Amino acid sequence: MKVGSFFPDRPLPTLYAMAADDLPLHFNMDELTEKQKADHYEQNQLLAMLQSALLSISKPADYVALFDAFSRPPWDAFLRNQHAMAARAGAEMVPLDHLLYAPVETYYETIATMLPKVDLLTLLMMSRSNQVLHKDQGAIERMLKLNSKFHFAENAPLFGIPTPETIIAQQPLSGNNRVEDFFARHENRIILKMTGQPGARSVKAVASTAEADEYLTSYRPTDPVLVQQRLQLENYEEWTADLLITEDSVALDNVRRILVTDGLWIGNFIYADPPVTDSQKAELLKVGAYARKFGFGTRTGDCLGIDYFIGKDGEVLITEINPRWTAGLFPTQVLRRVNKARRDAVPYFELVRLEDYETFQAFCARHLPNQSDGPFSVMPLGFSPYEREIDGVKRVFTWMVVIGDFPAYRKAAKQVLGESGLPNGDLVPL
């Protein structure tokens, strides 16, 4: 069995096993700060959505490893409903008896005791957390470089990769002349980035060094800080992309525009015909050359994600890379299986009231791709089997792709769930 962060859609029988791996890569899990503990707990709750989404992008010969919360009511019934809907929409599905269950606390250790006979074991990313499966210290050393915002900031210019202006500093930032000058030069529009969690959990917009130092009190005072020019959203659009990287090739697999409301990510827009120019593609492929230079990529094919901005003149600035599976990879793969009408699509996360979730699944079942002729269709991707209480209301964090007319979807769903039934859907700027 080969173990790695292999790209989806490999023809060989595969076991998919994915949990929150970023913090275990960089830190001793027995020495986490309180913020890191909270971040890791929440990240595993979100990773559960990716686990359940794997059902729709695998195949009958595959296996998927889930947190054992999925095996208990009411989540087990919700999972069976999702599986049946995806199959009706036309996705080739992993069988329900090919699902493996493991406690979140000992996820990889438990999976190691029940490995099925498959050719590939695909992880979210190579990390210390899953070393019991891959036993590859060299892979961890490569990941410590390639998954580091600091390593990328230092090395990207050597590969001609365009990035926002960035410096690396030590705490405190106030009183540091170099940092103060950097803030002033960029009119106090600054992004701080720290090692640790993916996405917004280790990224913070600040407007002064004093504000930055206040934010940094939740980190260790010895932790380095990446200080980056914050691009003005009125001049740039934010995008993400995935590269398929092998030992001797780099290919652009997909691009997705990020939908932003009040400065916060709320979803993605996936064009049926992506508007990528040759020059933009060339800049993105430079990232693949950078990753391959540092040992990333296998004969089987690995995934690497890119966060980037496109300016008004089409110029590209790359802000971050992720040598692993990305959340955006899931909907692009699902759309290739079910979006036969080739319509634009919006994947996003919703918070549905727990008492309404069965009703919401029934709504999705009436509007599945290839089963409905309406202005929109809904493809369920996944959900988290860990209820969230918000303002006294228990909610399910669920993930879907809306294909076609998003406002029409929003109107129809609220007729079923009520005017307050789509708190995130109301924020999608479409």
Buried (B, 14 or more C-beta within 10 A) or exposed (E): BBBBBBBBBBEEBBBBBBBBBBBBBBBEEEEBBEBBEEBBEBBBBBBBBBBBBBBBBBBEBBBBBBBBBBBEEEBBEBBEBBBBBBBBBBBEBBBEEBBBBBEBEEBBBBBBEEBBEBBBBBBBBBBBBBBBBBEBEEBBEBBBBBBBBBBBBEBBEEEEBBBBEBBBBEBBBBEBEEBBEBBEEBEBEBBBBBBBBBBEBBBBBBEBBEBBBEBBEEBEEEEBBBBBBBBEEEEBBBBBBBBBBBEEEBBBBBBBBBBBEEEEBBBBBBBEEBEBEEEBBEBBBBBBEBBBEBBBBBEBBBBBBBBBBBEEEEEBBBBBBBBBBBBBBBBBBBBBBBBEEEBBBBBBBBBBBBEBBBBBBEBBBEBBBBBBEEBBBBBBBBBBBBBBEEEEBEBBBBBBBBBBBBEBBBEBBBEBBEEEBBBBBEBBEB
